[in-house]
Amino acid sequence: MAQSQITRGLLEKANVAQDIFKLRPDYRVLLMVVEGISPGPSDEASESLLKEAESCVKDLLSKHAITEIPHIAAWREAYKAFGAKPQKTQNSLEALTRRAKNGLPRVNRLTDIYNAISIKHQIPFGGEDLDKYDGAPFLIRATGQEQFQTFSSGESTTELTAPGEPIWCDNTGVTCRRWNWRQGPRTALSDDTTRVLFILDALEPLSNEVLLHAADQLASELKKTSPEARVSQRLIGASV
């Protein structure tokens, strides 16, 4: 089977449980697969994007407290709705925005690009290495019995999910806890990643147009260094 058919099948089988939409009817996710990425270290192009993102954060914070930036505020409310304390458990967008105040991390070209676009458009991004992924992604609310493999103080450890928290999973297990809080190391991106499943999460007031524009910019930036990269995507929502 051609790789493009496998990718289409993965996106078609991706699923968001109805319990997620009951929790937040305005939730939408854009799943985007990019294949044929050329790995590389941080470079002038990714540095330029990061500096632009840091400038965007400074502008936002001149107008709003960080917890009052519209999409961050929406995610804080979503976290409260499933029992998380947002002052202790920050969604990935808030955590990255807080880091951007003093300078975003420089990791590698791929990670730098998607972090910069996440911040610029104020959208939580996830990135999963498809060569380490098992089957199609699905988002459910946890029973509290699912195991999550992570690291604590440099040591491998196993946690149990909290009942009711949204968790991203593949056929092997949990890949990300609390919607977009902590990704597991099993499917994390590395310096050698060439195939990525990007997960772009949205709540109101963020529009589908902004969501799709962010994905378009991500694809465009990746294709500058990987002209042969192949991109597929699917938007999932209660009314999509």
Solvent accessible surface area in square Angstrom, and as a share of the most:
residue,aa,sasa,rsa
1,M,176,0.79
2,A,58,0.45
3,Q,70,0.31
4,S,49,0.32
5,Q,88,0.39
6,I,77,0.39
7,T,3,0.02
8,R,121,0.44
9,G,21,0.20
10,L,28,0.14
11,L,9,0.04
12,E,124,0.56
13,K,155,0.66
14,A,6,0.04
15,N,79,0.41
16,V,8,0.05
17,A,23,0.18
18,Q,124,0.55
19,D,70,0.36
20,I,0,0.00
21,F,15,0.06
22,K,156,0.66
23,L,30,0.15
24,R,43,0.16
25,P,94,0.59
26,D,23,0.12
27,Y,0,0.00
28,R,25,0.09
29,V,0,0.00
30,L,1,0.00
31,L,1,0.00
32,M,0,0.00
33,V,0,0.00
34,V,0,0.00
35,E,4,0.02
36,G,32,0.31
37,I,9,0.05
38,S,50,0.33
39,P,59,0.37
40,G,18,0.18
41,P,105,0.66
42,S,42,0.27
43,D,47,0.24
44,E,155,0.69
45,A,54,0.42
46,S,0,0.00
47,E,51,0.23
48,S,69,0.44
49,L,20,0.10
50,L,0,0.00
51,K,118,0.50
52,E,71,0.32
53,A,1,0.00
54,E,23,0.11
55,S,66,0.43
56,C,39,0.24
57,V,0,0.00
58,K,133,0.56
59,D,74,0.38
60,L,39,0.19
61,L,50,0.25
62,S,89,0.57
63,K,138,0.59
64,H,66,0.30
65,A,56,0.44
66,I,19,0.10
67,T,48,0.28
68,E,113,0.51
69,I,3,0.01
70,P,65,0.41
71,H,7,0.03
72,I,0,0.00
73,A,33,0.26
74,A,11,0.09
75,W,0,0.00
76,R,39,0.14
77,E,91,0.41
78,A,0,0.00
79,Y,1,0.00
80,K,107,0.45
81,A,59,0.46
82,F,19,0.08
83,G,65,0.63
84,A,11,0.08
85,K,121,0.51
86,P,6,0.04
87,Q,121,0.54
88,K,157,0.67
89,T,8,0.05
90,Q,50,0.22
91,N,2,0.01
92,S,33,0.21
93,L,0,0.00
94,E,0,0.00
95,A,37,0.29
96,L,25,0.13
97,T,0,0.00
98,R,74,0.27
99,R,137,0.50
100,A,1,0.01
101,K,88,0.37
102,N,142,0.73
103,G,33,0.32
104,L,7,0.03
105,P,30,0.19
106,R,95,0.35
107,V,83,0.48
108,N,10,0.05
109,R,38,0.14
110,L,12,0.06
111,T,20,0.12
112,D,0,0.00
113,I,6,0.03
114,Y,25,0.10
115,N,18,0.09
116,A,2,0.02
117,I,1,0.00
118,S,3,0.02
119,I,0,0.00
120,K,72,0.31
121,H,24,0.11
122,Q,16,0.07
123,I,0,0.00
124,P,0,0.00
125,F,17,0.07
126,G,26,0.25
127,G,1,0.01
128,E,5,0.02
129,D,6,0.03
130,L,13,0.06
131,D,95,0.49
132,K,85,0.36
133,Y,23,0.09
134,D,56,0.29
135,G,35,0.33
136,A,16,0.13
137,P,0,0.00
138,F,59,0.25
139,L,0,0.00
140,I,47,0.24
141,R,75,0.27
142,A,7,0.06
143,T,96,0.56
144,G,6,0.06
145,Q,137,0.61
146,E,38,0.17
147,Q,113,0.50
148,F,1,0.00
149,Q,89,0.39
150,T,9,0.05
151,F,116,0.48
152,S,61,0.40
153,S,119,0.77
154,G,66,0.64
155,E,121,0.54
156,S,82,0.53
157,T,48,0.28
158,T,67,0.39
159,E,46,0.21
160,L,97,0.48
161,T,7,0.04
162,A,35,0.27
163,P,102,0.64
164,G,17,0.17
165,E,2,0.01
166,P,0,0.00
167,I,0,0.00
168,W,3,0.01
169,C,6,0.04
170,D,2,0.01
171,N,107,0.55
172,T,87,0.51
173,G,27,0.26
174,V,13,0.08
175,T,2,0.01
176,C,15,0.09
177,R,13,0.05
178,R,46,0.17
179,W,1,0.00
180,N,10,0.05
181,W,65,0.23
182,R,85,0.31
183,Q,61,0.27
184,G,5,0.05
185,P,53,0.34
186,R,86,0.31
187,T,1,0.01
188,A,29,0.23
189,L,34,0.17
190,S,44,0.28
191,D,96,0.50
192,D,116,0.60
193,T,3,0.02
194,T,45,0.26
195,R,49,0.18
196,V,0,0.00
197,L,0,0.00
198,F,0,0.00
199,I,6,0.03
200,L,0,0.00
201,D,2,0.01
202,A,0,0.00
203,L,0,0.00
204,E,108,0.49
205,P,91,0.57
206,L,20,0.10
207,S,43,0.27
208,N,47,0.24
209,E,126,0.57
210,V,58,0.33
211,L,0,0.00
212,L,65,0.32
213,H,107,0.48
214,A,0,0.00
215,A,0,0.00
216,D,83,0.43
217,Q,29,0.13
218,L,0,0.00
219,A,14,0.11
220,S,57,0.37
221,E,21,0.10
222,L,4,0.02
223,K,85,0.36
224,K,137,0.58
225,T,49,0.29
226,S,3,0.02
227,P,99,0.62
228,E,142,0.64
229,A,7,0.05
230,R,117,0.43
231,V,50,0.29
232,S,34,0.22
233,Q,74,0.33
234,R,87,0.32
235,L,37,0.18
236,I,16,0.08
237,G,8,0.08
238,A,65,0.50
239,S,115,0.74
240,V,95,0.55
